[in-house]
Amino acid sequence: MKSEDLFREAQKFLPGGVNSPVRAYKPYPFFAKKGEGSKIFDVDGNSYIDYCLAYGPLVLGHANQKVVNEVKEQLEKGSAYGVPTENEIELAKLVIDKVPCAEMVRFVNSGTEATMSSIRLARAFTGKNKIIKFEGAYHGAHDYVLVKSGSGAVGLPDSPGVPVDTIKNTILIPFNNREALNQAITSEEDIAALIVEPVMGNIGCIPPKDGYLKFLRRITQQNDIVLIFDEVITGFRLSEGGAQEYFGVTPDLVTLGKILGGGFPIGALAGRKGIMEMITPSGHVYQAGTFNGNPISITAGLYTLNQLDNNFYKELNRKGIAIQDGIQDIIDDNRLNLKLAGLASMFQIYFNERDVWNYKDAKLSDTEKFNKYFHKLLDEKIFIPPSQFECCFLSLMHDDEDIQKTLEVVEEAIRTI
Ligand SMILES: *Cc1c(COP(=O)(O)O)cnc(C)c1O
């Protein structure tokens, strides 16, 4: 097995054999050879229907021909300049056109950078220090947001190396719970920002309760708190304008990534002009990057986003609903104690008897059962993210045959676990 050998070799040179932790599942991850449409191929000659899609970016599937051609053309002309390009304006205009809260955009290299900069910006804008985030929400790998729940309201560093002093400024509360947020805001005046994944996509898939996002909008407005939607997953996934369009709630700032780069590294923050103009060099809030606005990523983003019109989302969401309806039927027909969660083209099955509305609910799931389910699917050449606490995605390239085969495999797997 080539993947097994490669993983053994990789572990000698890369911590854990991988460059991002979720990729290292047991006994060894398959190593990719290529991707094509809805399929990913490994070095051992297998091909899988891919519901990981690089953890979300590939809404057009692997190696979209239009994007490939445009990137090839750009590559011939150079891959980085350190001076601006016209395409940066074009992509910014597209983002502003599609995303309701976006009046100006700063392009960065990752979602992590986007949330880090958006938090700094919110602090500068409000002149306040603290931020509120939700338990189980993921906003990238930087210190401000690597906080986990401790005893009571005080959070703990979620990684060695994160100073307690840093996370003292981060207040952690449960999602979908109005009372907890009311309390946090009443007992603390120094709150600059509330950052939220409008649909939590890094703890499985947890949608907001009816009216909850509107409540967040109202209470932040009343208390001069900047509302940041972290739409690194939901942006260009749920609809053309992301979750803010889908749910009809406009935040002050949005962070984007994943789909925005059309499969290449990118991130962005965007929002109201009055806030965005505080960023250097038009303002004083420091933000910079050698590869910001990189011409390859910008080109890929441009030719991805301009394929994403209303009809695209109708078709993508039809597929998403088809697979979720199919899974729900399987659960009902077999009277299984599982919870399907999801909307549009994102979903997850929780091995959980209870509905999942927040981090604590999600953590009650049976991860051993999930692990068996993951491996059964993998044996049948269906690849989903290897964790109960990730989310499955569809692309436009997933056809009805892929979905049919997936449903058969899922039924067999969850009936026998
Ligand atoms: C993936 C993700 C990030 C981090 O983006 P990177 O490009 O991996 O740094 C931030 N927020 C959310 C909601 C994400 O899903």
The ligand as an SDF file (V2000), in Angstrom:
LIG
                    3D

 15 15  0  0  0  0  0  0  0  0999 V2000
  -11.5260   27.0880    7.7070 C   0  0  0  0  0  0  0  0  0  0  0  0
  -12.0530   28.1430    8.5840 C   0  0  0  0  0  0  0  0  0  0  0  0
  -11.2460   29.1920    9.0590 C   0  0  0  0  0  0  0  0  0  0  0  0
   -9.7720   29.2280    8.8350 C   0  0  0  0  0  0  0  0  0  0  0  0
   -9.4530   29.3520    7.5020 O   0  0  0  0  0  0  0  0  0  0  0  0
   -7.9790   28.9110    7.0160 P   0  0  0  0  0  0  0  0  0  0  0  0
   -7.9270   29.3210    5.5860 O   0  0  0  0  0  0  0  0  0  0  0  0
   -7.9080   27.4330    7.2410 O   0  0  0  0  0  0  0  0  0  0  0  0
   -7.0160   29.6470    7.8760 O   0  0  0  0  0  0  0  0  0  0  0  0
  -11.8440   30.2090    9.7790 C   0  0  0  0  0  0  0  0  0  0  0  0
  -13.1520   30.1960   10.0380 N   0  0  0  0  0  0  0  0  0  0  0  0
  -13.9620   29.2120    9.6100 C   0  0  0  0  0  0  0  0  0  0  0  0
  -15.4230   29.2770    9.8890 C   0  0  0  0  0  0  0  0  0  0  0  0
  -13.4260   28.1370    8.8830 C   0  0  0  0  0  0  0  0  0  0  0  0
  -14.2230   27.1370    8.5050 O   0  0  0  0  0  0  0  0  0  0  0  0
  1  2  1  0
  2  3  1  0
  2 14  2  0
  3  4  1  0
  3 10  2  0
  4  5  1  0
  5  6  1  0
  6  7  2  0
  6  8  1  0
  6  9  1  0
 10 11  1  0
 11 12  2  0
 12 13  1  0
 12 14  1  0
 14 15  1  0
M  END
$$$$
